[in-house]
Amino acid sequence: LATVPRHVAVIMDGNRRYGQRSVGDKLKGHAEGGRRLHDCVRWCLDTGVQHLSAFAFSTENWKRTPMEINYLMRLFTTKLEEIKEIA
């Protein structure tokens, strides 16, 4: 990049649909989205982006099953811990 942005924002939308369509498992789609967020953090660090905002859970997500919500919350916690290690 000739000019590095100071702030990048991502909207993590479609991971559930991706998981269902690609491997028949919605939760695996969420896990893949978490891996891609990790890649995005690494890219921001490597290119000098100062701030990253990730929109990963909307009010609509509260309408999902308790099992899926719990899975997402555990995934958020795990991924944040991993990201803290590299940031």
N, C-alpha and C positions, 0 to 999 in steps of 0.2 A: 504494500500500500504506500502510495506517495504521501498521503496524509492519514495519520492514525486517528480514528475517532476517540474522543475521551470517554464516551458512554455508548454501550451497545445494550439493546434490550431484545429479548427473545420471548416469544409466546409459545409455550410448549403445548401445542394442540395437535390432536390426531394420533397420539401414541397408542391409545386404546384401540382405535380402528385399525391402525397399522398391525398391531399384535394379532388381532382377530383375523385379519385378511391374510397375513403372511405366514403365521404359524398356528392359527386357530386358538390363540391364548391371549386374552386381553392383558393379563398381568405381565406377560413377557414383553408386550409392547411398552408398558410403563418402564420396565427395567431397561429396555433399549433406549428409551428417551433419557433416562438417567445417565447412561453411558455417553450419549451424545452431548448432554449438558457438561459432563466432565471434559469432553473434547473441546467444547466451546470455551470453557474456563481456561484450559491449557492454551488455546489459540489467543485468547485475550492477554494472557500473561506473556506469551511469546512475542506478540506484536506491540505490546505497550498500552493496550486499552486500560484505562484507569478504573472504570466502573462497568459492572455487568448487572443488569436486572433480568431476572427470569420469572416470568409469570407462569406458574406451574399448577395452580389450583384455583378454580373459579367458584363462584357461589353455586353454579350448576352442579359442580362435582359433589356437593353435599347430598344430592339426590341419589347417589349411587348406593350400592349395598354397603352395610357396615364393614363387611370383610374387605371390599375393595378400598374403602376409605382408610381402614387400618393399614392395609398394605401400602398405600400411598404415603401415609404418615411415617411408617417405618422406613420406606425408601427415601423420603426426604431427609430423615435423620441420618441414615447411613451415608447418603451422598454428600450431605453437608460436612460430615466428619472427614470424608475422603478429600473433599475440596479444601478444607482447612489445612490439610497436610501439604498440599501443593501450592497454596496461595501465600 
